Amino acid sequence: MGEMRKLFLATVLFSMATIGFAQKQWQKERIKILPPVCYGSDKVSRTYVEPPYELLNRLKSTGQQNANIIVNYDADFEADTQAKAAFEAAVQIWEGLLSSTVPIYLYAYWDELDDNVLGSCSAWDFYENLDFLQQKNTYYTGALVEKMQGREITDAATPDIVARFNKSNKSWYFGSDGKTPIDKYDFLSVVLHEIGHGLGYMSMSLGDTVKHIGGYGYIKNYPGIFDRYTVNKNSQNLTDTTLFKNPSAALYQQFQSGHLLFNKQLPFDNSGFLTFARLYAPSEWDAGSSISHLDENTYAEGTSNSLMTPALDRAEAIHNPGLLSLGMLYEMGWKFIQIKHDELSDIEKIEDLKKVEVYINSDYPLDSTRLYLISSSNEFVNADTVKLSPTSTLNKFEASLPLKEQGTMKYYFSAANTEKRQFRMPGIAPEKAYSVTFGNDTTDPVLIHEPISFMRAEDLSAELVVTANDNLGINSVKVEYLINQTTTPSTLTLALDSADIYRGILSLPEGSLADGDSIRYRIIAEDKSVNKNTKMLPVRGYYTFYIQGTYAPVKHYYTDFNTAKRDFISSDFTIATPSGFDNGALHSLHPYQSPEKDNMSYNYVAQLKYPIIIKNGGIITYDEVVLVEPGETGAVFGSDNFFDYVIVEGSKDKGKTWKHLIDGYDSGSNANWELIYNAGISGNNSTSVGTKKLFVKKEFAINQKGNFAVDDTILIQFRLYSDPFANGWGWCIDNLNIQDPNTAVTSLDYSPGELIFYPNPVNDKLTLQGSFTENTDRLRLSVYNNSGQLVWQEQLDVFGISFRKNIEMNNFAPGLYLIAVDFENGQRISRKVLKK
């Protein structure tokens, strides 16, 4: 690529708002990895670097398993056949140069980027400290991790790479012949460049141009695998924290030093000349460009290694990644020796010890004299090294473990290629190694189980899932259960479903149990030892759950939750009066929990036992406090950036399927809730607590979504959805009224939660914020001192559904004040505020 003349410093944040796939932890922690970008230069360079035909043919002749890059195009790309053709040509080049048995999913978007940015790209997922990774505390891109372990972590619904290209650029050339006009940018070159970044050609370095501090990291302050190879002119590794603290001004100086290298001698061209690749480290930090590219001046336009420099000239076509960039990707793991082994189970008798088996698949020619099993009984102070022998099965090797006496032995594998590059499994052995213990076993199995919450009277069955493992192996997992007051247990044997997961269905005859009946059960696991060690859950007694049935259908329902009723089926919500509330209400867990793991979620549910017969014009109302994580600004229910939510749903098939009565909503549905939620954010979660002062009335037509018809009989449930990360206080519901207009409850036009007063105590300025469900015209604001005297008053024209008003209190004497808001309907809402 050619000389870059920047029009301005582009800081392209990787917007995820329109991408349809699962939410990840780094999104929730608001960490933004700036994707590397490719700039467009105004310079004209009529040069063409052909695809690496010779290398592609040579790799093909060796029978290499080519990579398979599957592209998911957005609608704009799908409609642009020329752009798609050029994109596919770039994809085919990368597919021929890489080897992987796992598909690489790439999502491609035409998007609005800065004027001089042609494209941007990043990996979507990053992983660290997996067994096979050769570097500790280091992030690897998702596509690379899947290649190295030989199986998918995510599927087609989640991309490995996300690439964006500037649809505002009207100077694209979509040909693949290298004959790019002098006023055009070669699209194929840009695609080839950006895919390289998504594969792992990217630094996780960040620079603060205000504080002049540099650092690196993702969720943790670990470097990426690319960064592990970054050294300065003195061969000092920038990720060596004994030299360069992370973050620090010293790192920032290195980022702008003008001399950084990729610390591995790699082929420069076909002559066999080896060199260290020089990285782009300009004197002014350039987000999305610095370090993640080759140096522009070292690898000039028209040369074989110019693709991964930071800018593309007009008329410049580069259809070859270059041996340097390819070698860098190979070094990071795109050429790999994969070692697969199932860890040995412990043994009680020496004659039970079998040969250690391992599969070795290599992208390199293996050095058969350097394949080893290394073991030690004293934490590798001393070690035995045994050569692995090939078997009749392709890529399968074996060796005998020198286990002679009782105790624990640790072991790992080592394999090298003909160039003496060594790979280990586990990757950071011997710090982390496999282990096997020989001798009499007295260790009980380990059990994990989520107890059954309840069983529905209409469906007397429940799945029991138990995770059970043992150092010698599991012989059986059984469930003993007792119905009501019976004393003789029945037994259910669980079946092994997958690794350590045992399942079974506890099923009882239809109609044999009714609402209020109970079942007690416990889990008993036995291992394969001579002693037949057993483990029970719970350790003492039994788990107990109750049968929950529905009542006769009704046309209307009301409760203020102030009397003890068994009207709801739930283990997630309780009727309670926590601190900050005067009366009973239906409360979720406070705070509700999040799985804290990608691609997982929790649903907290309370189902009304009374089926409701839908009336024409039926209305549901309730008072509520919603302090659940709000989505990104502008996100709508159903989009990926709409995070946690609460929702009301109905079912007319006895709970088998549920349909929305309203769309889900979160704290962002009320500006006051959102303010309170955000004010309490600590780390990833909100610690703000709901109180009666935050109640807001909710009202909607029972069939506003059109999912049911008049006279349908439906079950109704209240559900709180918690996505993988971040949570808050939760949900509270009071004064639930379903289709009952005659209930004698005074309904105020304005709820206390529609007004908030902050801060309290106050020093100088008190802010009043209103967020109303309906338009409001005028308000009167009044301030009274502790003696009841009016000390300030103002009329406020709102004429809308929200307002914010500051009351200057710096001249008020310290003490307690009453702040009153009077509405035109005669209603008053007031709060006591302490002036410091």
PEZI-V623900 format. One record per residue. N is the residue number from 1. PHI is phi in radians with two decimals (999 if undefined). BURIAL is 1 if it has 16 or more other C-alpha atoms within 10 Angstrom, else 0. Layout:
N | PHI | BURIAL
N | PHI | BURIAL
//
This chain:
1 | 999 | 1
2 | -1.75 | 1
3 | -1.08 | 1
4 | -1.89 | 1
5 | -2.04 | 0
6 | -1.34 | 0
7 | -1.37 | 0
8 | -2.90 | 0
9 | -1.35 | 0
10 | -1.60 | 1
11 | -2.09 | 1
12 | -1.52 | 1
13 | -1.38 | 0
14 | -1.40 | 1
15 | -1.30 | 0
16 | -1.89 | 0
17 | -1.11 | 0
18 | -1.88 | 0
19 | -1.73 | 1
20 | -1.65 | 0
21 | -2.68 | 0
22 | -1.10 | 0
23 | -1.28 | 1
24 | -2.05 | 1
25 | -1.04 | 1
26 | -1.15 | 1
27 | -1.11 | 0
28 | -1.23 | 1
29 | -1.54 | 0
30 | 1.07 | 0
31 | -1.57 | 0
32 | -1.97 | 0
33 | -1.53 | 1
34 | -1.22 | 1
35 | -1.23 | 1
36 | -1.01 | 1
37 | -2.11 | 1
38 | -2.00 | 1
39 | -1.48 | 1
40 | -1.79 | 1
41 | -1.69 | 1
42 | -1.41 | 1
43 | -1.20 | 1
44 | -1.85 | 1
45 | -2.35 | 1
46 | -1.41 | 1
47 | -2.31 | 1
48 | -2.50 | 1
49 | -1.88 | 1
50 | -1.21 | 1
51 | -1.04 | 1
52 | -1.37 | 1
53 | -0.98 | 0
54 | -1.06 | 0
55 | -1.16 | 0
56 | -1.05 | 1
57 | -1.18 | 0
58 | -1.16 | 0
59 | -1.13 | 1
60 | -1.12 | 0
61 | -1.20 | 0
62 | -1.44 | 0
63 | 1.39 | 0
64 | -1.03 | 0
65 | -1.28 | 1
66 | -1.16 | 1
67 | -1.26 | 1
68 | -2.20 | 1
69 | -1.71 | 1
70 | -1.77 | 0
71 | -1.74 | 1
72 | -1.84 | 1
73 | -1.57 | 1
74 | -1.32 | 0
75 | -1.06 | 0
76 | -1.13 | 0
77 | -1.17 | 1
78 | -1.02 | 0
79 | -1.47 | 0
80 | -1.93 | 0
81 | -1.13 | 0
82 | -1.14 | 0
83 | -1.12 | 1
84 | -1.08 | 1
85 | -1.09 | 0
86 | -1.16 | 1
87 | -1.07 | 1
88 | -1.12 | 1
89 | -1.11 | 1
90 | -1.15 | 1
91 | -1.05 | 1
92 | -1.11 | 0
93 | -1.12 | 1
94 | -1.13 | 1
95 | -1.04 | 1
96 | -1.31 | 1
97 | -1.63 | 1
98 | -2.01 | 1
99 | -2.15 | 1
100 | -2.83 | 1
101 | -1.57 | 1
102 | -1.95 | 1
103 | -1.05 | 1
104 | -1.85 | 1
105 | -1.66 | 1
106 | -2.06 | 1
107 | -1.78 | 1
108 | -2.04 | 1
109 | -2.33 | 1
110 | -1.41 | 1
111 | -2.57 | 1
112 | -1.51 | 0
113 | -1.99 | 1
114 | -1.00 | 1
115 | -0.93 | 0
116 | -1.72 | 1
117 | -1.78 | 1
118 | -1.53 | 1
119 | -2.85 | 1
120 | -2.55 | 1
121 | -2.78 | 1
122 | -2.67 | 1
123 | -1.17 | 1
124 | -1.54 | 1
125 | -2.07 | 1
126 | -2.35 | 1
127 | -2.33 | 1
128 | -2.53 | 1
129 | 1.04 | 0
130 | -1.42 | 1
131 | -0.94 | 1
132 | -1.51 | 1
133 | -1.24 | 1
134 | -1.53 | 1
135 | -2.09 | 1
136 | -1.38 | 0
137 | 0.89 | 1
138 | -2.43 | 1
139 | -1.51 | 1
140 | -2.07 | 1
141 | -1.20 | 1
142 | -1.03 | 1
143 | -1.08 | 1
144 | -1.19 | 1
145 | -1.09 | 1
146 | -1.13 | 1
147 | -1.08 | 1
148 | -1.20 | 1
149 | -1.63 | 1
150 | 1.34 | 1
151 | -2.70 | 0
152 | -1.37 | 1
153 | -1.66 | 0
154 | -2.02 | 0
155 | -1.98 | 0
156 | -1.12 | 1
157 | -1.28 | 0
158 | -2.18 | 1
159 | -1.30 | 1
160 | -1.60 | 1
161 | -2.37 | 1
162 | -2.17 | 1
163 | -2.18 | 1
164 | -2.22 | 1
165 | -2.31 | 1
166 | -1.34 | 1
167 | -1.36 | 1
168 | -1.38 | 0
169 | -1.29 | 1
170 | -1.72 | 0
171 | -2.02 | 0
172 | -1.43 | 1
173 | -2.03 | 1
174 | -1.79 | 1
175 | -1.29 | 1
176 | -2.06 | 1
177 | -1.67 | 0
178 | 1.36 | 1
179 | -1.68 | 0
180 | -1.29 | 1
181 | -1.04 | 1
182 | -1.20 | 0
183 | -1.88 | 0
184 | -2.15 | 1
185 | -1.90 | 1
186 | -1.34 | 1
187 | -1.13 | 1
188 | -1.01 | 1
189 | -1.08 | 1
190 | -1.16 | 1
191 | -1.10 | 1
192 | -1.03 | 1
193 | -1.06 | 1
194 | -1.21 | 1
195 | -1.06 | 1
196 | -0.97 | 1
197 | -1.11 | 1
198 | -1.10 | 1
199 | -1.30 | 1
200 | 2.38 | 1
201 | -1.44 | 1
202 | -2.73 | 1
203 | -1.61 | 1
204 | -1.72 | 1
205 | -1.32 | 1
206 | -2.33 | 1
207 | -2.19 | 1
208 | -1.75 | 0
209 | -1.32 | 0
210 | -1.61 | 0
211 | -1.55 | 0
212 | 1.00 | 0
213 | -2.14 | 1
214 | -2.04 | 1
215 | -2.86 | 1
216 | -2.67 | 1
217 | 2.60 | 1
218 | -2.37 | 1
219 | -1.31 | 0
220 | -1.90 | 0
221 | -1.48 | 0
222 | -1.62 | 1
223 | -1.40 | 1
224 | -1.46 | 1
225 | -1.09 | 1
226 | -1.05 | 1
227 | -1.17 | 1
228 | -1.06 | 1
229 | -1.69 | 1
230 | -1.48 | 1
231 | -2.26 | 1
232 | -1.61 | 1
233 | -1.17 | 0
234 | -1.67 | 0
235 | 1.11 | 0
236 | -1.52 | 0
237 | -1.32 | 1
238 | -1.21 | 1
239 | -1.66 | 1
240 | -1.42 | 0
241 | -1.26 | 0
242 | -1.32 | 0
243 | -1.79 | 0
244 | -2.36 | 1
245 | -1.12 | 0
246 | -2.02 | 1
247 | -1.50 | 1
248 | -2.94 | 0
249 | -1.18 | 1
250 | -1.10 | 1
251 | -1.15 | 1
252 | -1.06 | 1
253 | -1.08 | 1
254 | -1.13 | 1
255 | -1.03 | 1
256 | -1.89 | 1
257 | -1.36 | 1
258 | 1.42 | 1
259 | -2.57 | 1
260 | -2.16 | 1
261 | -2.26 | 1
262 | -1.56 | 1
263 | -1.41 | 1
264 | -2.79 | 1
265 | -1.26 | 0
266 | -2.27 | 1
267 | -1.10 | 1
268 | -1.46 | 1
269 | -2.72 | 0
270 | -1.29 | 0
271 | -1.31 | 0
272 | 1.64 | 0
273 | -1.16 | 0
274 | -1.82 | 0
275 | -2.70 | 1
276 | -1.58 | 1
277 | -1.19 | 1
278 | -1.64 | 1
279 | -1.61 | 1
280 | -1.39 | 1
281 | -2.39 | 1
282 | -1.15 | 1
283 | -1.20 | 0
284 | -2.11 | 0
285 | -0.95 | 1
286 | -2.15 | 1
287 | -1.03 | 1
288 | 1.47 | 1
289 | -2.26 | 1
290 | -0.98 | 1
291 | 1.26 | 1
292 | -1.37 | 1
293 | -2.38 | 1
294 | -1.41 | 1
295 | -1.17 | 1
296 | -1.09 | 1
297 | -1.35 | 0
298 | -1.34 | 0
299 | -2.07 | 1
300 | -1.29 | 1
301 | -0.99 | 1
302 | 1.53 | 1
303 | -1.73 | 1
304 | -1.18 | 1
305 | -1.88 | 1
306 | -1.60 | 1
307 | -1.06 | 1
308 | -1.61 | 1
309 | -1.46 | 1
310 | -1.34 | 1
311 | -2.45 | 1
312 | -2.01 | 1
313 | -1.42 | 1
314 | -1.15 | 1
315 | 1.24 | 1
316 | -1.57 | 1
317 | -2.18 | 1
318 | -2.28 | 1
319 | -1.92 | 1
320 | -2.55 | 1
321 | -1.10 | 1
322 | 1.53 | 1
323 | -1.14 | 1
324 | -1.11 | 1
325 | -1.14 | 1
326 | -1.10 | 1
327 | -1.10 | 1
328 | -1.13 | 1
329 | -1.15 | 1
330 | -1.02 | 1
331 | -1.12 | 1
332 | -1.28 | 1
333 | 2.47 | 1
334 | -1.26 | 1
335 | -2.08 | 1
336 | -2.65 | 1
337 | -1.83 | 1
338 | -1.58 | 1
339 | -2.04 | 1
340 | -2.03 | 1
341 | -2.68 | 0
342 | -1.61 | 0
343 | -0.98 | 0
344 | -1.14 | 1
345 | -1.38 | 0
346 | -1.12 | 1
347 | -2.30 | 1
348 | -1.79 | 1
349 | -2.10 | 0
350 | -1.07 | 0
351 | -1.23 | 0
352 | -1.43 | 0
353 | -1.28 | 1
354 | -1.74 | 0
355 | -1.14 | 0
356 | -1.39 | 1
357 | -1.94 | 1
358 | -2.63 | 1
359 | -1.88 | 1
360 | -2.18 | 1
361 | -2.02 | 0
362 | -2.28 | 1
363 | -1.44 | 1
364 | -1.85 | 0
365 | -1.13 | 0
366 | -1.37 | 1
367 | -1.62 | 0
368 | -1.12 | 0
369 | -1.52 | 0
370 | -2.21 | 1
371 | -2.00 | 1
372 | -2.30 | 1
373 | -1.89 | 1
374 | -2.04 | 1
375 | -2.37 | 1
376 | -2.78 | 1
377 | -1.84 | 1
378 | -2.39 | 0
379 | 1.00 | 0
380 | 1.18 | 0
381 | -1.09 | 0
382 | -2.19 | 0
383 | -2.50 | 0
384 | -1.82 | 0
385 | -2.03 | 1
386 | -2.09 | 1
387 | -1.30 | 1
388 | -1.36 | 1
389 | -1.91 | 1
390 | -1.23 | 1
391 | -1.99 | 0
392 | -1.27 | 0
393 | -1.56 | 0
394 | -0.99 | 0
395 | 1.19 | 0
396 | -1.77 | 1
397 | -2.24 | 1
398 | -2.61 | 1
399 | -2.81 | 1
400 | -1.69 | 0
401 | -1.48 | 1
402 | -1.35 | 0
403 | -1.63 | 1
404 | -2.11 | 0
405 | -2.47 | 0
406 | -1.12 | 0
407 | 2.48 | 0
408 | -1.91 | 1
409 | -2.12 | 1
410 | -1.81 | 1
411 | -2.70 | 1
412 | -2.68 | 1
413 | -2.07 | 1
414 | -2.38 | 1
415 | -2.43 | 1
416 | -2.27 | 1
417 | -1.61 | 1
418 | -1.20 | 0
419 | -1.65 | 0
420 | 1.20 | 0
421 | -1.44 | 0
422 | -1.84 | 1
423 | -2.20 | 1
424 | -2.19 | 1
425 | -2.50 | 1
426 | -1.03 | 1
427 | -1.05 | 1
428 | -1.87 | 1
429 | -1.03 | 1
430 | -1.52 | 1
431 | -0.97 | 0
432 | -2.15 | 0
433 | -2.55 | 1
434 | -1.28 | 1
435 | -2.57 | 1
436 | -2.50 | 1
437 | -2.01 | 1
438 | -2.00 | 1
439 | 2.49 | 0
440 | -1.05 | 0
441 | -1.71 | 1
442 | -2.17 | 0
443 | -1.56 | 1
444 | -1.30 | 1
445 | -1.06 | 1
446 | -1.89 | 1
447 | -2.12 | 1
448 | -2.30 | 0
449 | -2.67 | 0
450 | -1.68 | 0
451 | -1.06 | 1
452 | -1.17 | 1
453 | -1.46 | 0
454 | -2.90 | 1
455 | -2.26 | 1
456 | -1.40 | 1
457 | -1.09 | 1
458 | -1.36 | 1
459 | -2.52 | 1
460 | -1.44 | 1
461 | -2.61 | 1
462 | -2.70 | 1
463 | -1.53 | 0
464 | -1.82 | 1
465 | -2.16 | 1
466 | -2.30 | 1
467 | -1.63 | 1
468 | -2.34 | 1
469 | -2.47 | 1
470 | -2.73 | 1
471 | -1.15 | 1
472 | -1.81 | 1
473 | 2.01 | 1
474 | -1.65 | 1
475 | -1.54 | 1
476 | -2.79 | 1
477 | -2.28 | 1
478 | -2.20 | 1
479 | -2.11 | 1
480 | -1.79 | 1
481 | -2.41 | 1
482 | -2.22 | 1
483 | -1.74 | 1
484 | 0.89 | 0
485 | -1.74 | 0
486 | -1.10 | 0
487 | -2.00 | 0
488 | -1.75 | 0
489 | -1.34 | 0
490 | -1.69 | 0
491 | -2.18 | 0
492 | -2.18 | 1
493 | -1.63 | 1
494 | -1.50 | 1
495 | -1.80 | 1
496 | -1.24 | 1
497 | -1.67 | 0
498 | -2.69 | 0
499 | -0.87 | 0
500 | 1.22 | 0
501 | -1.82 | 1
502 | -2.00 | 1
503 | -2.34 | 1
504 | -2.90 | 1
505 | -1.87 | 0
506 | -1.50 | 1
507 | -2.19 | 0
508 | -2.12 | 0
509 | -1.02 | 0
510 | -1.02 | 0
511 | 1.41 | 0
512 | -1.34 | 0
513 | -2.28 | 1
514 | -2.28 | 1
515 | -0.93 | 0
516 | 1.74 | 0
517 | -1.17 | 1
518 | -2.30 | 1
519 | -2.31 | 1
520 | -1.89 | 1
521 | -2.65 | 1
522 | -2.49 | 1
523 | -1.92 | 1
524 | -2.22 | 1
525 | -2.02 | 1
526 | -2.15 | 1
527 | -1.61 | 1
528 | -1.65 | 1
529 | -1.30 | 1
530 | -1.05 | 0
531 | -1.30 | 0
532 | 0.92 | 1
533 | -1.04 | 1
534 | -2.18 | 1
535 | -2.40 | 1
536 | -2.04 | 1
537 | -2.26 | 1
538 | -1.19 | 0
539 | -1.07 | 0
540 | -2.26 | 0
541 | 1.28 | 0
542 | -2.41 | 1
543 | -1.32 | 1
544 | -2.27 | 1
545 | -2.40 | 1
546 | -2.03 | 1
547 | -1.37 | 1
548 | -2.04 | 1
549 | -2.01 | 1
550 | -1.66 | 1
551 | -1.73 | 0
552 | -1.19 | 0
553 | -1.06 | 0
554 | -2.30 | 0
555 | -1.61 | 1
556 | -2.61 | 1
557 | -2.64 | 1
558 | -2.54 | 1
559 | -2.64 | 1
560 | -1.79 | 1
561 | 1.10 | 1
562 | -1.64 | 0
563 | -2.12 | 0
564 | -1.29 | 0
565 | -2.33 | 0
566 | -1.81 | 0
567 | -1.60 | 1
568 | -2.23 | 1
569 | -1.70 | 1
570 | -2.99 | 1
571 | -1.98 | 0
572 | -1.82 | 1
573 | -2.00 | 1
574 | -2.35 | 1
575 | -1.56 | 1
576 | -2.62 | 1
577 | -2.26 | 0
578 | -1.26 | 0
579 | -0.97 | 0
580 | 1.72 | 0
581 | -2.20 | 0
582 | -1.67 | 0
583 | -2.36 | 0
584 | -1.16 | 1
585 | -2.74 | 1
586 | -1.52 | 1
587 | -2.05 | 1
588 | -1.29 | 1
589 | -1.04 | 1
590 | -2.17 | 1
591 | -1.35 | 1
592 | -1.29 | 1
593 | -1.85 | 1
594 | -2.09 | 1
595 | -1.11 | 0
596 | 1.06 | 0
597 | -2.64 | 0
598 | -0.95 | 0
599 | 1.11 | 1
600 | -2.14 | 0
601 | -2.64 | 1
602 | -2.08 | 0
603 | -2.17 | 1
604 | -1.82 | 1
605 | -2.28 | 1
606 | -2.25 | 1
607 | -1.90 | 1
608 | -1.23 | 1
609 | -1.31 | 1
610 | -1.48 | 1
611 | -1.12 | 1
612 | -1.91 | 1
613 | -1.57 | 1
614 | -1.21 | 1
615 | -1.76 | 1
616 | -1.11 | 0
617 | 1.37 | 0
618 | -1.08 | 1
619 | -2.17 | 1
620 | -1.99 | 1
621 | -2.33 | 1
622 | -2.87 | 1
623 | -1.63 | 1
624 | -2.62 | 1
625 | -2.20 | 1
626 | -2.13 | 1
627 | -2.09 | 1
628 | -2.08 | 1
629 | -0.94 | 1
630 | -1.35 | 1
631 | -1.35 | 1
632 | -1.15 | 0
633 | -0.97 | 0
634 | 1.51 | 0
635 | -1.21 | 1
636 | -1.98 | 0
637 | -0.97 | 1
638 | 1.77 | 0
639 | -1.52 | 0
640 | -1.24 | 1
641 | -1.69 | 1
642 | -1.70 | 1
643 | -1.56 | 1
644 | -1.23 | 1
645 | -2.80 | 1
646 | -2.05 | 1
647 | -2.75 | 1
648 | -1.99 | 1
649 | -2.32 | 1
650 | -2.23 | 1
651 | -2.50 | 1
652 | -1.95 | 1
653 | -2.12 | 0
654 | 1.08 | 1
655 | 1.56 | 1
656 | -1.26 | 0
657 | -2.29 | 0
658 | -2.17 | 1
659 | -2.15 | 1
660 | -1.22 | 1
661 | -1.55 | 1
662 | -2.49 | 1
663 | -1.25 | 1
664 | -1.11 | 1
665 | -2.53 | 1
666 | -2.40 | 1
667 | -1.07 | 1
668 | -1.21 | 1
669 | -1.29 | 0
670 | -2.41 | 1
671 | -1.03 | 1
672 | -1.26 | 1
673 | -1.03 | 1
674 | -1.10 | 1
675 | -1.08 | 1
676 | -1.12 | 1
677 | -1.01 | 1
678 | -1.18 | 1
679 | -1.15 | 0
680 | -1.79 | 0
681 | -1.15 | 1
682 | -2.33 | 0
683 | 1.19 | 0
684 | -1.75 | 0
685 | -2.07 | 1
686 | -1.85 | 1
687 | -1.77 | 1
688 | -1.08 | 1
689 | -2.01 | 1
690 | -1.30 | 1
691 | -2.45 | 0
692 | -1.09 | 1
693 | -1.23 | 1
694 | -1.77 | 1
695 | -1.07 | 1
696 | -2.31 | 1
697 | -1.35 | 1
698 | -1.95 | 0
699 | -2.53 | 0
700 | -2.75 | 0
701 | -1.24 | 1
702 | -1.09 | 1
703 | -2.10 | 1
704 | -1.17 | 0
705 | -1.50 | 0
706 | 1.29 | 0
707 | -1.49 | 0
708 | -2.39 | 1
709 | -2.10 | 0
710 | -0.99 | 0
711 | 1.39 | 0
712 | -1.12 | 0
713 | -1.83 | 1
714 | -2.24 | 1
715 | -1.48 | 1
716 | -2.18 | 1
717 | -2.30 | 1
718 | -1.92 | 1
719 | -2.23 | 1
720 | -1.89 | 1
721 | -1.74 | 1
722 | -2.08 | 1
723 | -1.41 | 1
724 | -0.98 | 1
725 | -2.44 | 1
726 | 1.36 | 1
727 | -2.69 | 1
728 | -2.58 | 1
729 | -1.15 | 1
730 | 2.19 | 1
731 | -2.33 | 1
732 | -2.35 | 1
733 | -2.23 | 1
734 | -2.43 | 1
735 | 0.89 | 1
736 | -1.34 | 1
737 | -2.25 | 1
738 | -2.05 | 1
739 | 0.98 | 1
740 | -2.24 | 1
741 | -1.23 | 0
742 | -1.65 | 0
743 | -1.10 | 0
744 | -1.43 | 0
745 | -2.25 | 0
746 | -1.23 | 0
747 | -1.86 | 0
748 | -1.42 | 0
749 | -1.19 | 0
750 | -2.13 | 1
751 | -1.66 | 1
752 | -1.05 | 1
753 | -1.29 | 1
754 | -1.40 | 1
755 | -2.26 | 1
756 | -2.27 | 1
757 | -2.20 | 1
758 | -2.69 | 0
759 | -1.36 | 0
760 | -2.52 | 0
761 | -1.15 | 0
762 | -2.14 | 1
763 | -1.68 | 1
764 | -2.11 | 0
765 | -2.19 | 0
766 | -1.77 | 1
767 | -1.85 | 0
768 | -1.88 | 1
769 | -2.21 | 1
770 | -2.02 | 1
771 | -2.42 | 1
772 | -1.83 | 1
773 | -1.40 | 1
774 | -2.36 | 0
775 | -1.04 | 0
776 | -2.18 | 1
777 | -1.57 | 0
778 | -2.22 | 0
779 | -2.29 | 1
780 | -2.08 | 0
781 | -1.79 | 1
782 | -2.36 | 1
783 | -2.17 | 1
784 | -2.05 | 1
785 | -1.44 | 1
786 | -1.21 | 0
787 | -1.65 | 0
788 | 1.51 | 0
789 | -1.46 | 0
790 | -1.28 | 0
791 | -1.99 | 0
792 | -2.84 | 0
793 | -2.70 | 0
794 | -2.71 | 0
795 | -1.54 | 0
796 | -2.20 | 0
797 | -1.54 | 0
798 | -1.73 | 0
799 | 0.84 | 0
800 | 3.09 | 0
801 | -1.87 | 0
802 | -2.69 | 1
803 | -2.74 | 1
804 | -2.46 | 0
805 | -2.35 | 0
806 | -1.71 | 0
807 | -1.91 | 0
808 | -1.31 | 0
809 | -2.07 | 1
810 | -1.13 | 0
811 | -1.63 | 0
812 | -1.41 | 0
813 | -1.21 | 0
814 | -1.03 | 0
815 | 2.60 | 0
816 | -1.68 | 1
817 | -2.24 | 1
818 | -1.84 | 1
819 | -1.80 | 1
820 | -2.06 | 1
821 | -2.10 | 1
822 | -1.86 | 1
823 | -1.68 | 1
824 | -1.15 | 0
825 | -1.44 | 0
826 | 1.65 | 0
827 | -1.32 | 0
828 | -2.18 | 0
829 | -2.10 | 1
830 | -2.37 | 1
831 | -2.46 | 1
832 | -1.57 | 1
833 | -2.27 | 1
834 | -1.70 | 0
835 | -1.63 | 1
836 | -1.48 | 0
//
